[in-house]
Amino acid sequence: MATRSLEDRVTALEKIMEGLQNLPSELAAFRLEVNRRFDEQYAHMRLLHEQVISQIMILGEGGNPDEPPPRRRGRKR
């Protein structure tokens, strides 16, 4: 196995360090993008949830809030 010279190893490490120097800004940009997408998805889910609730109320499955809930029968023994 051939060993690399000290100069080659230092050059390789310098290249790695150059790439790593951009990492914090790249991670920050990635985080902003993920948060933006999450906010969009959350807003969409909330809208869909409200639509489902309104459809349930329209269909009458939501019950009348002025009436007490129906009594349930006990199990037969």
C-alpha positions in Angstrom: 0.0 0.0 0.0 1.5 3.3 -1.1 1.6 6.0 1.5 0.8 9.6 0.5 3.1 12.4 1.2 2.5 14.9 3.9 1.8 17.5 1.3 -0.9 15.3 -0.4 -2.6 14.6 3.0 -2.6 18.3 3.9 -4.0 19.2 0.5 -6.8 16.6 0.9 -7.6 17.9 4.4 -7.7 21.5 3.1 -10.2 20.4 0.4 -12.4 18.7 3.0 -12.3 21.8 5.2 -13.3 24.1 2.3 -16.4 21.9 1.8 -17.3 21.9 5.5 -17.1 25.6 5.8 -20.3 26.0 3.7 -22.1 23.3 5.8 -23.6 25.7 8.5 -25.2 28.0 5.8 -26.4 25.0 3.8 -28.0 23.5 6.9 -29.6 26.8 7.8 -31.1 27.0 4.3 -32.3 23.4 4.5 -34.0 24.1 7.9 -35.8 27.2 6.5 -37.1 25.2 3.6 -38.3 22.4 5.8 -40.0 24.8 8.1 -41.7 26.6 5.2 -43.0 23.3 3.8 -44.2 22.2 7.2 -46.1 25.5 7.6 -47.7 25.0 4.2 -48.7 21.5 5.0 -50.1 22.5 8.4 -52.2 25.2 6.9 -53.6 22.8 4.3 -54.4 20.1 6.9 -56.2 22.7 9.0 -58.3 23.8 6.0 -59.2 20.2 5.2 -60.1 19.6 8.8 -62.4 22.6 8.9 -64.0 21.5 5.7 -64.7 18.0 7.1 -66.2 19.4 10.2 -68.5 21.7 8.3 -69.6 18.8 6.0 -70.4 16.7 9.1 -72.5 19.6 10.5 -74.3 20.0 7.1 -75.1 16.3 7.0 -76.5 16.5 10.5 -74.0 14.0 11.9 -72.6 16.6 14.2 -75.8 16.7 16.2 -77.7 19.8 17.4 -75.7 21.5 20.1 -79.0 22.6 21.8 -80.2 19.0 22.3 -78.6 16.7 24.8 -76.8 13.7 23.4 -78.9 10.5 22.9 -78.8 8.0 25.7 -77.1 4.8 25.0 -78.5 1.5 26.0 -76.6 -0.7 28.3 -75.3 -4.1 27.2 -77.5 -7.1 27.6 -76.3 -9.5 30.3 
